[in-house]
Structure formats: structure tokens, C-alpha cells
Amino acid sequence: MTLEQFKHELQRVLSLVATSQRFLEEGKVVELGSLETRIADLCNNAKSLTPEDREKAAPFLIALKGDLDQLEEGMRNEHASLQRQLKGLNNSNQAVNAYSQAARNR
């Protein structure tokens, strides 16, 4: 694989990361399977680069890591928000059940 081919593949992965980030921000489901596969393929392809080309590709991979870190942080924040919402729903359900039980016992 040439460095240019690698950069092209990397650009496709970066596009998937950007799309995932946008979906997350829009509250849509983020499918990570395709992204995971593309990243694994990219890493395998990086191994086939010459040492000189690997050195040239390193800054691009560092940029990818930064984008992935940002996506991970967004997903963690979204997960925490959903956990808080679920806890609130659980508390509301407990209150409704308690009031229902009290009404039945009258």
C-alpha cells in the first residue's frame, strides 16, 4: 500500500468519525461496528507501509486518535446523561407505584 492510498483510507475513517460525532450530537444512534472494522483495516494497512511512509503517516494517525478521543468523550457524556435520565424515570416510577399502592389500600 502506498502512502497516498493509506491517506485516502484514513480520510474515509476520519469521515466516519465525523459522521459518528454528528449523529451523537443529534441524539441519533451511533453504529460503531463499521468504524471499528475500518480502523482495524487501517492499522493493518499501516503495517505494510515502508518505515519512511509510516513516519510520514504518524501525524495523521495522531489526528485520528484525537478525533476518536473526542468521540469517546462525547459518548461517555451522553451515557452519563442517559443514566441520570433513567434514574429519574426510576424514581418517578417508584413514586407512582407507591401512590397507586396507597390508593388501592384505602
Contacts in CASP RR format, 6 or more apart in sequence:
PFRMAT RR
TARGET T0000
AUTHOR 0000-0000-0000
METHOD contacts of the structure
MODEL  1
MTLEQFKHELQRVLSLVATSQRFLEEGKVVELGSLETRIADLCNNAKSLT
PEDREKAAPFLIALKGDLDQLEEGMRNEHASLQRQLKGLNNSNQAVNAYS
QAARNR
1 45 0 8 1.000
1 48 0 8 1.000
1 49 0 8 1.000
2 53 0 8 1.000
3 49 0 8 1.000
3 53 0 8 1.000
3 56 0 8 1.000
3 57 0 8 1.000
5 45 0 8 1.000
6 42 0 8 1.000
6 45 0 8 1.000
6 46 0 8 1.000
6 49 0 8 1.000
6 53 0 8 1.000
6 57 0 8 1.000
7 57 0 8 1.000
7 60 0 8 1.000
9 38 0 8 1.000
9 41 0 8 1.000
9 42 0 8 1.000
9 45 0 8 1.000
10 42 0 8 1.000
10 57 0 8 1.000
10 60 0 8 1.000
10 61 0 8 1.000
10 64 0 8 1.000
12 38 0 8 1.000
13 35 0 8 1.000
13 38 0 8 1.000
13 39 0 8 1.000
13 42 0 8 1.000
13 64 0 8 1.000
14 63 0 8 1.000
14 64 0 8 1.000
14 67 0 8 1.000
16 34 0 8 1.000
16 35 0 8 1.000
16 38 0 8 1.000
17 35 0 8 1.000
17 64 0 8 1.000
17 67 0 8 1.000
17 68 0 8 1.000
17 71 0 8 1.000
18 67 0 8 1.000
20 30 0 8 1.000
20 31 0 8 1.000
20 32 0 8 1.000
20 35 0 8 1.000
20 71 0 8 1.000
21 67 0 8 1.000
21 70 0 8 1.000
21 71 0 8 1.000
21 74 0 8 1.000
23 29 0 8 1.000
23 30 0 8 1.000
24 30 0 8 1.000
24 71 0 8 1.000
24 74 0 8 1.000
24 75 0 8 1.000
24 78 0 8 1.000
27 78 0 8 1.000
30 75 0 8 1.000
39 64 0 8 1.000
39 68 0 8 1.000
42 64 0 8 1.000
46 54 0 8 1.000
46 57 0 8 1.000
46 61 0 8 1.000
49 57 0 8 1.000
END
